[in-house]
């Protein structure tokens, strides 16, 4: 199984998630979201694969999200505009992101990850 782990290395949740992958002996490709941010097409593909609400792809607790007052702006934006916004800065994206052939999840909830990987 091909597994892509998209993270921000300084994020404590990402560190826990990475440790979980290693403890479960999951072979994964590691990608730093700040250095190699996902593009609009990639985000659109992940969103479609995930079945999640697009809001789950936004790092709503992040400084940038709050500075840009996105809570008020997102409801008026089209889906295309949301993809384009997410693609502008990796710090807007909820992390970690786990991408597998079976689906995509954002954030780290071990039970969700286990379902996706097993």
Secondary structure, DSSP 8 states (H G I E B T S, - for coil): --EEEEE-TT-HHHHHHHHHHHHTT---EEEETTTS---HHHHHHHHHHH---GGGGB-TTSHHHHHTTHHHHGGGS-HHHHHHHHHH-GGGB-S-EEEETTEEEES--HHHHHHHH-
